[in-house]
Amino acid sequence: MVKRLLLYSILVGGAMSLFMSLTALSDAIAQSPPPGLSMEAHPAFSGYFKNGEWLPVWVSLENNGPDLNAEIQVPIPGSSGGVIYAVPAPLPSGSRKLIPVYVIPNSFSRKLEIQLVRNGDVLLSQQISVKPQLNINYLVGLLTSNRGALSLLQGIALPGIERIKVLVDLSLNDLPPRAEGLASFDCLIMNDVDTSNLSTEQGTALQTWVEGGATWSSVEVLAPSIP
């Protein structure tokens, strides 16, 4: 009787181990991305954003496999349910694309997960870091090859209440093709930058932002009117 129970236990244990191994193998196969597919994501502005404002996320995709019709998704959790920001990502064979996704992270967000999804299955995912800022902070974007004396801006006194100045180094590639992507900034400073390299969409977005009440100086300071 003892031998039978021992044999039964061994058989049951072996069957369970085999089932778990097959399940793990099946999950691994299901989660494996299609061959030749890659994704790299990074937030604009080094991840700086103000609460309630849009943050562009740049997603670079390359497909050296068969045609793929997918979607980029960025889930944002919330206390009363989350929201998923999504944009289509059609990827013909041999294609390479840079796709912006605009998201409004939570004020407590420190990480965002960028997902490439097809028919509900996550093919690729990547976490990126973001840096939420208080809305009262004065966010300054610097487009310059060398900060130099511009670093002293952190110590200037602004009219009205005292505000923490946050300097963010930018490149022309950081500038989004939609004006709302610049809404977190109180000021943009361009120094010795060739703006002819901006795309038409970037130029239009920048102009729209400037027309909201920007000022200019010899180093091309663009800033909405200070309240």
CORQUISUL-V53624 format. One record per helix or strand of 2 or more residues. SS is the DSSP state (h for helix, s for strand). FROM is the first residue (numbers start at 1). LEN is the number of residues. Records with the same first field share a line. If there is no record, write none. Layout:
# CORQUISUL-V53624
SS: FROM-LEN, FROM-LEN
This chain:
# CORQUISUL-V53624
h: 2-30, 44-4, 148-8, 172-3, 179-4, 195-3, 200-11
s: 37-7, 48-3, 55-9, 68-9, 83-9, 95-9, 111-8, 121-9, 131-3, 138-7, 165-5, 187-5, 221-3
